[in-house]
Amino acid sequence: MDPNISVEAAGASLSQKNASQIKQAWIALTELLVASGNLSFSDLPKELITPQSLYDSQRSEIEAAELQECVDRDAWHSKLNILLDRFRYLFSVATERGADSPEAAVSDLLSEFSKIALRMAREVPDKNYPHLQMSESGGDEEELRASDASIFLHIEARAAFDPSATNEKIVEGILFQVDRPSEAIPNVGPGLPLLIPREVALEALSCLSFDRPKPLDAHDTFSQHASTEIVGAMTGARIDGDDFWVTGVLWDYNQPEKVESISSSQDSLGMSVNAAAEGRPAEIDGRMVWQVDRLRILGANILLSEKATFKKTKTSVLASGADLGIEIPLAASGEQTDNQSNTGEQSMDLSVILSQIEKLNASVSKMHDETQSRLAVLEPVVQSLTLQMNAIQAEAKDKEERDLQAAAQQAKQEEESRLVAAMTSAFEKQLAASAPQGSLRYPKRTLPLAASGAPPATANSIQLELAEITGELRALEQNPHAENSRLFELQDRKLFLQGQLASRNLSE
């Protein structure tokens, strides 16, 4: 503020009625500014800090409301603006950028918004404040009157009101891929491509939230990092497939030219992460990479995708507050003269605000219905895919059970075959051991075995039957599905015939 501006230059002087209060407020404010180092007491002209300046002119008069009432009204109106701006932003997050459960997110947001709006409606400052009147003798009379249910918005003539200005142009982008090595090597680091495992990326999600934003920077040429050229902030993150997405806002009021450049060049832009990371060398598919074990995201840079470490990153500028299709126009209320319009003074009636809140709720309800319709279309598809997946899983389980049963049966048959072979070998060894040393004579105890129940037969017939039994035994041993009873029967018959043949040889 120029200290040389006098009270007369403001267009009015104060009445004796309010002089004492204004004087005390001015002195207290001056002392506060001087004590904080923001103002030098010696720089103030004497007439500005003495009562004389309060009585320079008696040609005009201002009857103002009490200071506390003005502060309360301004604070309430600012709070309402913040509520509407935050609602627009959070609604865009839930609908435009995707959420795990958009229907639930929108429902929760509407419920919370309604509670806050109703509470604010009950906290509207006292409407019965004195009318603010301003007039000046010797010139065109100016009056600004308001009904008991109106709110004043005073806007300087040199700054036209822009209802679309939010300083929050919504942006989102892919910061990096998980479980995939980067195509390039970062300029600063271990000199290897980066690999960020999914579990590390999941832990890094907590670094970005609405209450813990991280800066977005951009160089004028989009060719390099520029940590001091901040253009916005990241306020959230999610993992979609193998892509690590971040969301945030660009400050188009503070950086209008750079934000406009980002918007117009977004098809060729990507992102690069600014982070503190711990890791180690690792070999992945025959390629040496730097595997990140811990990642703390500090910010991000918007740059050309060809310059990024991960080449498949992207940057997308979505919308600003007014671009979301939710408008809150400024309505004039009360009597305004042409001269008053030139000064940019406008007012918004409380009923207009409530009307816009109703329109806002209607717009949100419409979007909510559209979201439900899209979900209804997707529901049959999801159910069909679920049934197919269940059928595939059931078939795989049945096949696994059949394979296990076949393997168990084969193992059982192999064990039985080994047992029969072991028994046969042991019996033959016992017969051979019982024969006299140096002789092929079998012990006499085999003679009754050979004779009992055996019909008279020639040696040739016995040998022929032995050959048939031997062939059948070999076939049965090679057949895993052969009956064990038949196998044992043939083994017994073979031993019996061998005993008969040995008995004949001894008798001859």
ABEGO torsion letter per residue (X at the ends): XBAABBAAAAGBBBBAAAAAAAAAAAAAAAAAAAAAGABBAAABBAAAABAAAAAABAABBBBBBBAAAAAAAAAAAAAAAAAAAAAAAAAAAAAAAEBABAAAAAAAAAAAAAAAAAAAAAABBBAABBBBBBBBBGBBBBBBBBBAABBBBBBBAABBBBAABAGBBBBBBBABBBGBBBABBBABEAGBBBBBBAAAAAAAAAABBAABBBBBBBBAAGABBBAABBAEBBABBBBBEABBBBBBBBBAAABAAAAAAAAAAAAABBBBBBBBBBBBBBBBGGBBBBBBABBBBAEBBBBBAAABABAABBBBBABBAAAAGBBBBBBBBEBBBAAAAAAGBBBBBAAAAAAAAAAAAAAAAAAAAAAAAAAAAAAAAAAAAAAAAAAAAAAAAAAAAAAAAAAAAAAAAAAAAAAAAAAAAAAAAAAAAABBBGBABBBAAAAAAAABGBBBBBAAAAAAAAAAAAAAAAAAAABAABBAAAAAAAAAAAAAAAAAAAAAAAAX
